Amino acid sequence: MAYKISAECTACGSCKPECPVEAINEGDPIYTIDADKCIDCGACAAVCPVEAISEG
């Protein structure tokens, strides 16, 4: 199941460079994860400073 970004996202950008499959996109107002690209590695969740990313 793909990871998801909650409304707690502050759009800091920490997660985007960590994604090995480029599934994270800048959104308005929060970042989003493309579920079709996500490989469930958890790299994004590990670096999120506000714990806004969870398995989903």
N, CA, C and O of each residue as an XYZ file, in Angstrom:
224
protein
N       0.841     -1.182      0.000
C       0.000      0.000      0.000
C       0.886      1.246      0.000
O       1.859      1.321      0.751
N       0.560      2.183     -0.812
C       1.369      3.391     -0.963
C       1.329      4.274      0.286
O       0.358      4.270      1.043
N       2.400      5.020      0.472
C       2.452      5.985      1.560
C       1.592      7.190      1.202
O       1.354      7.476      0.029
N       1.127      7.894      2.239
C       0.297      9.078      2.035
C       0.818     10.227      2.884
O       1.427     10.011      3.932
N       0.577     11.439      2.430
C       0.984     12.636      3.153
C      -0.272     13.295      3.707
O      -1.219     13.573      2.971
N      -0.267     13.541      5.021
C      -1.443     14.118      5.677
C      -1.413     15.642      5.645
O      -0.455     16.252      5.171
N      -2.471     16.232      6.153
C      -2.605     17.689      6.196
C      -1.567     18.347      7.101
O      -1.391     19.565      7.054
N      -0.878     17.552      7.926
C       0.171     18.112      8.778
C       1.418     18.518      7.983
O       2.320     19.153      8.529
N       1.470     18.158      6.717
C       2.607     18.496      5.845
C       2.838     20.006      5.837
O       1.906     20.794      5.674
N       4.104     20.389      6.016
C       4.469     21.808      5.988
C       5.130     22.198      4.664
O       5.618     23.319      4.518
N       5.146     21.282      3.710
C       5.752     21.501      2.391
C       7.205     21.946      2.493
O       7.650     22.829      1.759
N       7.940     21.321      3.417
C       9.342     21.693      3.624
C      10.255     21.164      2.519
O      11.329     21.715      2.281
N       9.825     20.090      1.842
C      10.620     19.548      0.753
C      11.606     18.468      1.149
O      12.323     17.959      0.288
N      11.669     18.102      2.409
C      12.629     17.085      2.870
C      12.421     15.730      2.211
O      13.387     15.014      1.950
N      11.186     15.377      1.943
C      10.875     14.045      1.429
C      11.196     13.854     -0.047
O      11.639     12.782     -0.459
N      10.974     14.879     -0.827
C      11.072     14.748     -2.288
C      12.411     14.175     -2.772
O      12.393     13.253     -3.587
N      13.564     14.669     -2.319
C      14.822     14.107     -2.817
C      15.106     12.689     -2.309
O      15.974     12.007     -2.853
N      14.401     12.246     -1.293
C      14.616     10.908     -0.744
C      13.925      9.812     -1.538
O      14.292      8.643     -1.421
N      12.936     10.169     -2.341
C      12.156      9.172     -3.067
C      12.939      8.618     -4.260
O      13.286      9.361     -5.178
N      13.220      7.297     -4.245
C      14.014      6.714     -5.337
C      13.267      6.572     -6.654
O      13.882      6.338     -7.694
N      11.931      6.712     -6.620
C      11.140      6.561     -7.843
C      10.421      7.843     -8.247
O       9.551      7.825     -9.118
N      10.786      8.953     -7.613
C      10.226     10.269     -7.922
C       8.692     10.278     -7.879
O       8.038     10.803     -8.780
N       8.131      9.683     -6.813
C       6.681      9.608     -6.663
C       6.103     10.809     -5.920
O       4.884     10.956     -5.842
N       6.965     11.670     -5.372
C       6.490     12.803     -4.582
C       6.472     14.071     -5.424
O       7.442     14.411     -6.102
N       5.335     14.759     -5.357
C       5.154     15.985     -6.136
C       4.779     17.140     -5.222
O       4.106     16.961     -4.207
N       5.229     18.328     -5.604
C       4.829     19.520     -4.869
C       3.357     19.760     -5.140
O       2.909     19.728     -6.286
N       2.614     20.000     -4.078
C       1.194     20.264     -4.235
C       0.852     21.628     -3.681
O       1.732     22.385     -3.272
N      -0.403     21.930     -3.672
C      -0.850     23.211     -3.137
C      -2.018     22.940     -2.200
O      -3.126     22.712     -2.684
N      -1.832     22.953     -0.912
C      -0.680     23.490     -0.183
C       0.310     22.432      0.291
O       1.387     22.783      0.772
N      -0.029     21.122      0.168
C       0.884     20.094      0.673
C       1.409     19.217     -0.463
O       0.861     19.202     -1.565
N       2.482     18.491     -0.164
C       3.043     17.569     -1.141
C       2.130     16.354     -1.287
O       1.342     16.054     -0.390
N       2.237     15.667     -2.404
C       1.427     14.477     -2.645
C       2.324     13.335     -3.103
O       3.422     13.553     -3.616
N       1.836     12.122     -2.909
C       2.560     10.928     -3.355
C       1.719     10.224     -4.405
O       0.541      9.944     -4.181
N       2.322      9.940     -5.545
C       1.657      9.213     -6.622
C       1.633      7.731     -6.229
O       2.668      7.065     -6.246
N       0.462      7.227     -5.881
C       0.321      5.851     -5.410
C       0.758      4.829     -6.461
O       1.205      3.738     -6.106
N       0.638      5.161     -7.727
C       1.035      4.234     -8.786
C       2.548      4.091     -8.898
O       3.040      3.064     -9.364
N       3.284      5.109     -8.476
C       4.747      5.071     -8.533
C       5.372      4.599     -7.225
O       6.459      4.022     -7.238
N       4.702      4.836     -6.092
C       5.246      4.541     -4.768
C       5.573      3.051     -4.629
O       4.756      2.195     -4.967
N       6.781      2.753     -4.125
C       7.206      1.365     -3.939
C       7.239      0.972     -2.465
O       7.809     -0.061     -2.113
N       6.637      1.778     -1.608
C       6.512      1.476     -0.177
C       7.850      1.320      0.545
O       7.963      0.503      1.459
N       8.853      2.083      0.154
C      10.165      1.940      0.785
C      10.261      2.660      2.124
O      11.066      2.279      2.974
N       9.445      3.702      2.323
C       9.442      4.423      3.593
C      10.516      5.472      3.756
O      10.624      6.076      4.823
N      11.314      5.707      2.729
C      12.396      6.691      2.834
C      11.853      8.086      3.129
O      12.469      8.848      3.873
N      10.720      8.417      2.558
C      10.121      9.731      2.773
C       9.660      9.897      4.213
O       9.894     10.940      4.825
N       9.012      8.881      4.754
C       8.503      8.942      6.123
C       9.634      9.088      7.127
O       9.479      9.754      8.150
N      10.760      8.472      6.839
C      11.890      8.514      7.757
C      12.477      9.913      7.919
O      13.061     10.217      8.960
N      12.333     10.763      6.915
C      12.935     12.099      6.981
C      11.931     13.215      7.263
O      12.337     14.366      7.421
N      10.661     12.919      7.330
C       9.649     13.960      7.543
C       9.750     14.513      8.960
O       9.566     13.770      9.924
N      10.040     15.807      9.101
C      10.224     16.390     10.430
C       8.949     16.538     11.247
O       9.010     16.708     12.464
N       7.795     16.475     10.590
C       6.525     16.614     11.318
C       5.697     15.322     11.299
O       4.526     15.327     11.679
N       6.307     14.227     10.859
C       5.658     12.919     10.802
C       4.321     12.954     10.068
O       3.337     12.365     10.515
N       4.302     13.653      8.934
C       3.082     13.794      8.143
C       2.910     12.668      7.120
O       1.893     12.613      6.429
N       3.893     11.774      7.019
C       3.828     10.710      6.025
C       3.664      9.369      6.726
O       4.406      9.032      7.648
N       2.666      8.610      6.262
C       2.420      7.304      6.861
C       2.025      6.300      5.792
O       1.631      6.666      4.685
N       2.140      5.031      6.147
C       1.754      3.974      5.214
C       0.250      3.954      5.134
O      -0.445      3.960      6.150
N      -0.242      3.931      3.916
C      -1.522      4.067      3.747
C      -2.779      3.720      3.461
O      -3.681      4.556      3.526
